[in-house]
């Protein structure tokens, strides 16, 4: 199991014990431990200088930037639980840039978004086209970014669902940074 999965499991455990989320019993019958997923990128790539596509023409299937933080949390949970329904859809998300490197050298790049109370962050990993190197071609961790990419997922160990945005484009907002 990846270290990022362990971190996600700890985050989920903390979320479950702190009461993050709705107390309503209506709606989904899914187990709350299934709503959080981590992501993996096998070959990191970047396109930090490009402008994002114009979303006013309807090119984006799921625009998380137009949702409040609770809706984003619910939408990402649904994307993990019902991944087949989202395959290939164009997704747009804004959040904080995150980076992680495994001991075997694999690198992971993600955009992290928080819920309304900022206790329960969720990450969507992304893969940018082209050849790029971290940290030279990426922003600082915590920098606000917007990512648009094609939704993809896969399972690992027949249990963990990993979601990612492929063919992603990233725009760095240098005016909003957590550093």
C-alpha positions as CSV (number, residue, x, y, z in Angstrom):
1,X,0.0,0.0,0.0
2,X,1.3,3.5,-0.8
3,X,2.2,5.9,1.9
4,X,-0.3,8.4,0.4
5,X,-3.0,5.8,1.0
6,X,-1.9,5.6,4.7
7,X,-2.1,9.4,5.0
8,X,-5.5,9.3,3.4
9,X,-6.7,6.6,5.8
10,X,-5.5,8.6,8.8
11,X,-7.2,11.7,7.4
12,X,-10.4,9.7,6.9
13,X,-10.2,8.3,10.5
14,X,-9.8,11.8,11.9
15,X,-12.7,13.0,9.8
16,X,-14.9,10.1,11.1
17,X,-14.1,10.8,14.7
18,X,-14.4,14.5,14.5
19,X,-17.9,14.4,13.0
20,X,-17.0,16.0,9.7
21,X,-19.9,15.9,7.2
22,X,-23.6,15.6,7.4
23,X,-25.5,13.8,10.1
24,X,-28.5,13.2,7.9
25,X,-29.5,9.6,7.4
26,X,-31.2,10.4,4.1
27,X,-29.7,9.6,0.7
28,X,-26.7,7.3,0.2
29,X,-26.4,3.9,1.8
30,X,-22.7,3.8,1.0
31,X,-20.3,3.2,3.9
32,X,-18.6,6.4,4.9
33,X,-15.2,4.8,4.9
34,X,-15.5,4.4,1.1
35,X,-15.8,8.1,0.3
36,X,-12.1,9.1,0.4
37,X,-9.6,8.1,-2.3
38,X,-6.0,8.9,-3.0
39,X,-4.5,9.1,-6.4
40,X,-1.5,7.9,-8.3
41,X,0.4,9.2,-11.3
42,X,2.9,6.8,-12.9
43,X,4.7,9.4,-15.1
44,X,4.5,13.0,-13.9
45,X,4.4,15.6,-16.5
46,X,3.5,19.3,-16.6
47,X,2.3,22.2,-18.7
48,X,2.5,25.1,-16.2
49,X,2.6,27.9,-18.8
50,X,-0.6,27.1,-20.7
51,X,-3.9,28.9,-20.3
52,X,-6.9,26.8,-19.4
53,X,-9.7,26.2,-21.9
54,X,-12.6,28.6,-22.0
55,X,-15.3,27.0,-19.8
56,X,-18.1,29.3,-21.0
57,X,-18.5,27.3,-24.2
58,X,-19.5,24.1,-22.3
59,X,-16.3,22.2,-22.8
60,X,-16.2,21.3,-19.1
61,X,-18.5,18.4,-17.9
62,X,-18.0,18.9,-14.2
63,X,-16.9,22.3,-13.0
64,X,-16.0,22.0,-9.3
65,X,-15.0,25.7,-9.2
66,X,-18.7,26.7,-9.4
67,X,-19.7,24.6,-6.3
68,X,-19.5,25.5,-2.6
69,X,-17.1,23.4,-0.5
70,X,-19.7,21.0,0.7
71,X,-20.9,20.2,-2.8
72,X,-17.3,19.7,-4.0
73,X,-16.8,17.2,-1.2
74,X,-20.0,15.3,-2.1
75,X,-19.2,15.4,-5.8
76,X,-15.6,14.1,-5.4
77,X,-17.0,11.3,-3.1
78,X,-19.5,10.4,-5.8
79,X,-16.7,10.4,-8.4
80,X,-14.8,7.9,-6.3
81,X,-17.8,5.7,-5.5
82,X,-19.3,5.8,-9.0
83,X,-16.2,6.2,-11.1
84,X,-17.5,4.5,-14.2
85,X,-20.1,7.3,-14.5
86,X,-17.3,9.9,-14.9
87,X,-14.8,8.1,-17.1
88,X,-13.5,10.5,-19.8
89,X,-15.5,13.5,-18.5
90,X,-13.7,16.9,-18.5
91,X,-13.3,18.1,-14.9
92,X,-12.2,21.5,-13.6
93,X,-11.1,22.0,-10.0
94,X,-9.3,24.7,-8.0
95,X,-7.3,24.1,-4.8
96,X,-3.9,23.9,-3.3
97,X,-1.0,22.2,-5.2
98,X,0.4,19.1,-3.4
99,X,3.4,16.9,-4.1
100,X,4.5,13.6,-2.8
101,X,7.4,11.3,-3.7
102,X,7.5,7.6,-2.9
103,X,10.6,5.9,-1.7
104,X,10.9,4.2,-5.0
105,X,11.1,7.6,-6.8
106,X,7.5,7.8,-8.1
107,X,6.1,11.3,-7.9
108,X,2.5,12.3,-7.3
109,X,0.9,15.7,-8.1
110,X,-2.5,16.7,-6.8
111,X,-4.9,19.5,-6.3
112,X,-6.3,19.5,-2.7
113,X,-9.7,21.0,-1.9
114,X,-11.2,21.5,1.6
115,X,-14.8,21.2,2.9
116,X,-16.5,24.1,4.5
117,X,-14.8,23.6,7.9
118,X,-11.4,22.9,6.3
119,X,-11.1,19.7,8.3
120,X,-11.5,17.2,5.4
121,X,-9.3,17.8,2.4
122,X,-9.7,15.7,-0.6
123,X,-7.2,15.4,-3.4
124,X,-7.5,14.8,-7.1
125,X,-4.2,13.7,-8.7
126,X,-3.4,15.0,-12.1
127,X,-1.1,14.1,-15.0
128,X,0.2,16.9,-17.2
129,X,1.3,16.2,-20.7
130,X,5.0,16.6,-21.8
131,X,8.3,16.2,-20.0
132,X,8.7,18.1,-16.8
133,X,10.8,18.0,-13.7
134,X,9.8,18.7,-10.1
135,X,10.4,21.3,-8.6
136,X,11.5,23.3,-11.6
137,X,8.3,23.0,-13.6
138,X,5.8,23.0,-10.8
139,X,4.6,25.7,-8.3
140,X,5.4,25.6,-4.6
141,X,3.4,23.2,-2.4
142,X,0.3,25.1,-1.1
143,X,0.1,27.4,-4.2
144,X,-3.5,27.9,-5.4
145,X,-4.0,26.2,-8.8
146,X,-6.8,25.3,-11.2
147,X,-6.6,22.0,-13.1
148,X,-8.7,20.8,-16.0
149,X,-8.3,17.2,-17.2
150,X,-10.0,14.0,-18.3
151,X,-11.3,11.9,-15.4
152,X,-9.8,8.5,-15.0
153,X,-9.7,5.9,-12.3
154,X,-8.2,2.5,-11.5
155,X,-8.2,0.0,-8.6
156,X,-5.3,-1.2,-6.7
157,X,-5.2,-4.4,-4.6
158,X,-8.8,-4.9,-5.7
159,X,-9.9,-2.5,-3.0
160,X,-8.5,1.0,-3.3
161,X,-9.9,3.3,-6.0
162,X,-7.5,5.9,-7.3
163,X,-8.8,8.8,-9.4
164,X,-6.8,11.2,-11.5
165,X,-7.2,13.8,-14.2
166,X,-5.3,12.8,-17.3
167,X,-4.1,15.2,-20.1
168,X,-4.4,17.9,-17.5
169,X,-3.7,21.6,-17.9
170,X,-2.7,23.6,-14.8
171,X,-2.9,27.3,-14.2
172,X,-1.1,28.8,-11.3
173,X,-2.8,31.6,-9.3
174,X,0.2,33.4,-7.9
175,X,-2.1,35.9,-6.0
176,X,-3.5,33.1,-3.8
177,X,-0.9,31.0,-2.0
178,X,-0.8,29.2,1.3
179,X,3.0,29.6,1.6
